[in-house]
Amino acid sequence: MAPLELGAVAAMIAIIGGGICGLGIGWRLAQSGAKVTVYDRGEAGMEATWAAAGMLAPHVEAEHGEEELLPLALESRDMWKGFARELHSETNIDVDYREEGTLVVGLDRDDVEHLEHRSAYFESLELDVEWLSGYEARKREPHLARAIGGAIYSPLDHQVDNRKVAEALKAAFLNTGGKLKEHTEVTEVVTSNGKVAAVKIAEETVAVEAVVLAAGAWSRNLAGLPEISRPPVRPLKGQMIAIQMDPENPLIENVIWGPGNGVVPSIYLAPKSDGRLIVGATVEEMGFDTGLTAGGVMELLRLAWDVLPGIYDLPLVESWAGLRPASRDDAPILGPTKTPGLVLATGHHRNGILLAPLTAQAISDYITTGEISSSIQPFLLDRFESSVAATA
């Protein structure tokens, strides 16, 4: 894709999806002088972005088999403090960027042995983590369960309030001259001679120079996408709850991860400055279903109580389910496709909030310069063609 002539009338860019990545890309493009419109079939920032917990935890979420994703996650994590500061400067909205760190705790001997293996793995990756005894973990967070026998402390795994980030990005994008069309569904991408030419909205066809597909779990289903450029993304359901703490005297300051089960692989508790304690999350292959279940909520409460018994008498103030956009390898799909003018920013799975600053910068840079950042090179759509060829 050649760089766009941003001053040209024809250089219109449509972004499909008004979540954290779509709004972030739109903001960066608008800053560069592009004529950009973000379309969202509902209200911007109210799907996976709204449903998330806002954790920025590439260290404790590092997994075997995902080592190629780690440099991308670390690079984006390192961008977050400046990103939050810039949003505050632009909009006067504090996105509650917090640096207390993250604790991963174990309750019994098996949990602690598992954590010891995890700690050794983190150290092999040269990640900054510290082993704590149960006593040391409770000294850091006195309300943790007395049964806790050991913990990993990661000082560089931080968090934000994802809902405030969405609010700030929406304001920043509009302040910079972007156009936001909410409750406006793009029904089809129109191509001509193999290139992106327009998008269809109801009965209207809008000519565009480029389309950024950032529609999360819905990205695969858009009509008009050539099959060679259709991203293999599926929805992965997550049920979550919020418990209200006293903002002046919260039970915990750090994000806490604890043991899970088959429904909730690992329980996490993310304290926000307004006193909300976000607890999540189930992992369910349920298509586009976002209904809450008694079993899902029960497992969240039980596992959270095992780690933090003090929640027992606190009010349960909110419950919801969101849809993570998961690709075949659980890594994002970023950058150009074989359809000129069609750019992807989807498939972020559990890392949409974490990867938002880098996604915004890399995709906007590609559109304005035509150059693919080395950071996103391993995450192009064509990697799936390579994997198919390798197994053929």
RODOLUM-159045 format. One record per residue (C-alpha): x, z, y; residue in one letter. Coordinates in steps of 0.2 Angstrom, whole numbers, plus 5000, padded with zeros to 4 digits. Layout:
N
X; Z; Y; a
...
# end
This chain:
392
5000; 5000; 5000; m
5007; 4995; 5017; a
5007; 5008; 5031; p
4991; 5007; 5041; l
4991; 5002; 5059; e
4983; 5017; 5065; l
4978; 5010; 5082; g
4969; 4995; 5074; a
4951; 4995; 5074; v
4951; 4990; 5056; a
4961; 5005; 5050; a
4947; 5016; 5045; m
4949; 5029; 5032; i
4935; 5036; 5021; a
4939; 5053; 5012; i
4926; 5056; 4998; i
4924; 5075; 4996; g
4925; 5089; 5010; g
4934; 5102; 5000; g
4950; 5110; 5005; i
4960; 5095; 5000; c
4949; 5082; 5008; g
4948; 5092; 5024; l
4967; 5095; 5024; g
4971; 5077; 5021; i
4958; 5072; 5035; g
4966; 5084; 5047; w
4984; 5078; 5044; r
4978; 5060; 5046; l
4968; 5064; 5062; a
4984; 5072; 5069; q
4993; 5056; 5065; s
4980; 5046; 5075; g
4970; 5038; 5061; a
4952; 5035; 5062; k
4946; 5045; 5047; v
4929; 5051; 5041; t
4926; 5064; 5028; v
4910; 5062; 5018; y
4902; 5076; 5008; d
4886; 5075; 4997; r
4883; 5093; 5002; g
4891; 5105; 5014; e
4909; 5104; 5016; a
4920; 5117; 5008; g
4905; 5124; 4997; m
4910; 5118; 4980; e
4926; 5123; 4971; a
4934; 5128; 4987; t
4921; 5141; 4991; w
4920; 5147; 4973; a
4939; 5150; 4971; a
4948; 5167; 4973; a
4962; 5161; 4985; g
4977; 5166; 4974; m
4993; 5158; 4978; l
5002; 5163; 4962; a
5014; 5150; 4955; p
5025; 5163; 4947; h
5013; 5173; 4936; v
5002; 5157; 4932; e
5017; 5148; 4926; a
5014; 5142; 4908; e
5024; 5134; 4894; h
5021; 5116; 4894; g
5018; 5115; 4913; e
5036; 5116; 4919; e
5034; 5100; 4928; e
5020; 5107; 4938; l
5030; 5122; 4944; l
5041; 5114; 4957; p
5026; 5106; 4965; l
5017; 5123; 4965; a
5032; 5132; 4972; l
5034; 5119; 4986; e
5016; 5121; 4991; s
5017; 5140; 4990; r
5031; 5140; 5002; d
5021; 5129; 5014; m
5006; 5141; 5015; w
5012; 5154; 5028; k
5015; 5140; 5041; g
4999; 5131; 5036; f
4989; 5147; 5039; a
4998; 5150; 5055; r
4995; 5132; 5061; e
4976; 5134; 5057; l
4975; 5150; 5066; h
4984; 5142; 5081; s
4972; 5127; 5081; e
4956; 5136; 5078; t
4958; 5155; 5081; n
4952; 5158; 5063; i
4962; 5170; 5053; d
4962; 5164; 5035; v
4968; 5182; 5029; d
4985; 5176; 5022; y
4991; 5192; 5013; r
5009; 5195; 5006; e
5007; 5211; 4996; e
5011; 5202; 4980; g
5003; 5202; 4962; t
5004; 5213; 4947; l
5001; 5208; 4929; v
4996; 5223; 4919; v
4995; 5227; 4900; g
4984; 5241; 4893; l
4990; 5243; 4875; d
5006; 5240; 4865; r
5001; 5222; 4861; d
4998; 5218; 4879; d
5015; 5226; 4884; v
5024; 5216; 4871; e
5016; 5200; 4877; h
5020; 5204; 4895; l
5038; 5207; 4890; e
5039; 5189; 4883; h
5031; 5183; 4899; r
5043; 5192; 4909; s
5058; 5184; 4899; a
5050; 5167; 4901; y
5048; 5170; 4920; f
5066; 5175; 4921; e
5072; 5160; 4912; s
5063; 5149; 4925; l
5073; 5160; 4938; e
5057; 5166; 4946; l
5057; 5182; 4956; d
5048; 5195; 4946; v
5051; 5213; 4942; e
5047; 5224; 4927; w
5037; 5240; 4930; l
5033; 5254; 4919; s
5015; 5260; 4918; g
5020; 5275; 4929; y
5028; 5263; 4942; e
5013; 5251; 4942; a
5001; 5266; 4945; r
5013; 5272; 4959; k
5011; 5255; 4967; r
4992; 5255; 4964; e
4986; 5273; 4960; p
4968; 5268; 4955; h
4974; 5258; 4940; l
4969; 5264; 4923; a
4980; 5277; 4916; r
4981; 5267; 4900; a
4992; 5254; 4908; i
5009; 5254; 4899; g
5018; 5241; 4909; g
5017; 5227; 4922; a
5026; 5212; 4930; i
5027; 5213; 4949; y
5028; 5196; 4958; s
5032; 5199; 4976; p
5030; 5181; 4981; l
5013; 5177; 4973; d
5002; 5179; 4988; h
4983; 5175; 4993; q
4972; 5169; 5006; v
4953; 5170; 5009; d
4948; 5152; 5003; n
4931; 5153; 5012; r
4940; 5156; 5029; k
4952; 5142; 5025; v
4938; 5130; 5023; a
4930; 5136; 5039; e
4946; 5134; 5048; a
4950; 5117; 5041; l
4933; 5110; 5045; k
4935; 5116; 5063; a
4953; 5109; 5064; a
4948; 5092; 5058; f
4934; 5091; 5070; l
4945; 5097; 5084; n
4958; 5084; 5081; t
4945; 5070; 5082; g
4940; 5068; 5064; g
4922; 5064; 5059; k
4913; 5074; 5046; l
4897; 5068; 5038; k
4889; 5082; 5027; e
4874; 5079; 5016; h
4880; 5061; 5015; t
4884; 5054; 4998; e
4895; 5040; 4995; v
4886; 5031; 4981; t
4899; 5017; 4978; e
4916; 5011; 4982; v
4916; 4992; 4986; v
4931; 4981; 4981; t
4935; 4963; 4986; s
4948; 4953; 4978; n
4954; 4968; 4969; g
4956; 4979; 4985; k
4946; 4992; 4993; v
4934; 4985; 5006; a
4920; 4997; 5010; a
4910; 5012; 5004; v
4891; 5012; 5002; k
4881; 5026; 5009; i
4862; 5024; 5004; a
4858; 5007; 5011; e
4873; 5006; 5023; e
4890; 4998; 5019; t
4904; 5004; 5029; v
4920; 4994; 5030; a
4936; 5004; 5027; v
4955; 5001; 5025; e
4957; 5015; 5013; a
4948; 5027; 5002; v
4954; 5044; 4997; v
4945; 5051; 4982; l
4945; 5070; 4984; a
4928; 5073; 4975; a
4934; 5086; 4963; g
4925; 5087; 4946; a
4914; 5073; 4952; w
4928; 5061; 4955; s
4927; 5051; 4939; r
4909; 5047; 4941; n
4909; 5037; 4957; l
4901; 5020; 4955; a
4912; 5005; 4959; g
4929; 5012; 4954; l
4939; 4999; 4943; p
4942; 5007; 4926; e
4961; 5006; 4928; i
4959; 5017; 4943; s
4946; 5029; 4937; r
4953; 5047; 4936; p
4951; 5056; 4920; p
4944; 5072; 4927; v
4931; 5083; 4920; r
4922; 5099; 4926; p
4928; 5116; 4919; l
4916; 5130; 4923; k
4921; 5147; 4930; g
4909; 5162; 4932; q
4914; 5175; 4945; m
4908; 5191; 4954; i
4912; 5200; 4970; a
4912; 5219; 4971; i
4911; 5228; 4988; q
4925; 5241; 4992; m
4927; 5251; 5008; d
4938; 5240; 5019; p
4946; 5255; 5026; e
4950; 5263; 5009; n
4951; 5249; 4996; p
4955; 5253; 4978; l
4969; 5240; 4977; i
4980; 5230; 4989; e
4989; 5219; 4977; n
4981; 5205; 4967; v
4979; 5212; 4949; i
4979; 5202; 4933; w
4974; 5210; 4916; g
4971; 5206; 4898; p
4957; 5194; 4894; g
4948; 5187; 4879; n
4941; 5171; 4872; g
4929; 5169; 4887; v
4940; 5176; 4901; v
4958; 5171; 4896; p
4965; 5183; 4909; s
4955; 5195; 4921; i
4960; 5195; 4939; y
4955; 5205; 4954; l
4959; 5199; 4971; a
4955; 5211; 4986; p
4950; 5203; 5003; k
4952; 5212; 5020; s
4934; 5213; 5022; d
4933; 5224; 5007; g
4927; 5211; 4994; r
4935; 5212; 4977; l
4934; 5195; 4969; i
4934; 5196; 4950; v
4936; 5181; 4939; g
4935; 5170; 4929; a
4927; 5163; 4914; t
4933; 5146; 4907; v
4919; 5136; 4899; e
4917; 5118; 4894; e
4899; 5116; 4900; m
4898; 5100; 4909; g
4891; 5102; 4927; f
4881; 5117; 4923; d
4884; 5131; 4936; t
4871; 5144; 4929; g
4876; 5162; 4927; l
4875; 5170; 4910; t
4873; 5189; 4906; a
4887; 5187; 4894; g
4899; 5180; 4906; g
4895; 5193; 4920; v
4896; 5207; 4907; m
4914; 5201; 4901; e
4920; 5200; 4919; l
4914; 5218; 4923; l
4920; 5225; 4906; r
4938; 5218; 4908; l
4939; 5223; 4926; a
4933; 5240; 4922; w
4946; 5242; 4909; d
4960; 5239; 4922; v
4952; 5247; 4937; l
4939; 5260; 4932; p
4935; 5265; 4950; g
4924; 5249; 4952; i
4910; 5258; 4941; y
4901; 5265; 4956; d
4904; 5251; 4968; l
4890; 5238; 4973; p
4890; 5221; 4964; l
4887; 5210; 4980; v
4888; 5192; 4974; e
4890; 5182; 4958; s
4892; 5163; 4956; w
4900; 5149; 4946; a
4911; 5135; 4951; g
4918; 5119; 4943; l
4936; 5117; 4942; r
4942; 5098; 4942; p
4953; 5097; 4926; a
4963; 5082; 4921; s
4969; 5078; 4904; r
4985; 5088; 4906; d
4978; 5101; 4918; d
4989; 5094; 4932; a
4983; 5086; 4948; p
4981; 5067; 4950; i
4989; 5062; 4967; l
4993; 5046; 4976; g
4990; 5027; 4975; p
4981; 5018; 4961; t
4982; 5000; 4954; k
4968; 4996; 4966; t
4976; 4994; 4983; p
4968; 5005; 4996; g
4962; 5018; 4984; l
4971; 5034; 4984; v
4968; 5050; 4973; l
4969; 5068; 4977; a
4959; 5076; 4963; t
4961; 5085; 4946; g
4969; 5101; 4954; h
4961; 5112; 4940; h
4965; 5130; 4945; r
4977; 5126; 4958; n
4967; 5118; 4972; g
4970; 5131; 4985; i
4988; 5133; 4980; l
4992; 5115; 4981; l
4981; 5111; 4997; a
4995; 5111; 5010; p
5007; 5099; 5000; l
4992; 5088; 4995; t
4987; 5086; 5013; a
5005; 5082; 5018; q
5010; 5070; 5004; a
4994; 5060; 5004; i
4993; 5058; 5023; s
5011; 5053; 5023; d
5008; 5040; 5009; y
4994; 5032; 5019; i
5003; 5032; 5036; t
5020; 5026; 5029; t
5017; 5018; 5012; g
5030; 5029; 5004; e
5027; 5040; 4989; i
5034; 5058; 4991; s
5046; 5062; 4977; s
5036; 5079; 4975; s
5020; 5069; 4969; i
5029; 5055; 4959; q
5026; 5064; 4942; p
5008; 5066; 4946; f
5002; 5048; 4949; l
4988; 5041; 4939; l
4999; 5029; 4929; d
5007; 5044; 4919; r
4992; 5043; 4908; f
4996; 5025; 4904; e
5013; 5031; 4899; s
5007; 5045; 4888; s
4995; 5033; 4879; v
5009; 5020; 4876; a
5021; 5034; 4870; a
5008; 5038; 4856; t
5003; 5020; 4852; a
# end
